[in-house]
Amino acid sequence: MPQRVFGHGWLLVGGEKMSKSKLTGIAPQQITDVFGSDAFRYYFLRAITFGQDGSFSWEDLAARYQAELANGFGNLASRVIAMIARYRGSAFPEASVDVEIAELAARVTADADDAIGRLAIHEAIAHVWRLVDALNLYITEQEPWVLAKDEAQSARLDQVLATAAHGLGTLAVLLSPVMPKATAKLWTALGGEGAVQDVRLQHATEWKAQTTGSVQALEALFPRIEEQEAGAA
């Protein structure tokens, strides 16, 4: 027998429940054809409190796609992989991870796991995004492109790249239930062992790279969508 029964809410468009008669119904394919299935899953799990009524708008979806997925998570992944390829010949950096980021990743993992246990999926994703934002800020502050110009900073560059790469792997595990396609691509690029879905979320920070120790090229996880294309949907 099930130990828990969960009742979902309603999706609202223009403040009203979706209705075929009022032409306010939206077919999932209308969204996935433009934004993809990962963005579809992400939006409805993050923007709407799981279990409650929630309003949908194309404008909000497009804004979140651009700011959070394309510019936030997707750009972070692309930058880190590209810098490892450029500055270290695609060799996975072998260095310790900065303590501050490591501790944050551990807290984020624990907080997200707790939220999932309460079926507060939107809270879990919000916790994970603390790590996305922290890694973007970390790269901006550490300026690995500047470190790469100074041979004396080689060890520090290794640590910065290792910290960013390890954080990306943690994000891949934590976000794999929400964005299975994008995280699988990122996992492959990082050279993670096995399949990303095989790593339990509670152990996201303990993921390992393959012994080959190299990263692969990564295509844009969330390509830019032109305004007219999003508006046409």
Beta strands, then each sheet from edge to edge (+ up, - down):
strand 1: 11-13
strand 2: 16-17
strand 3: 54-55
sheet 1: 2+ 1- 3-
end
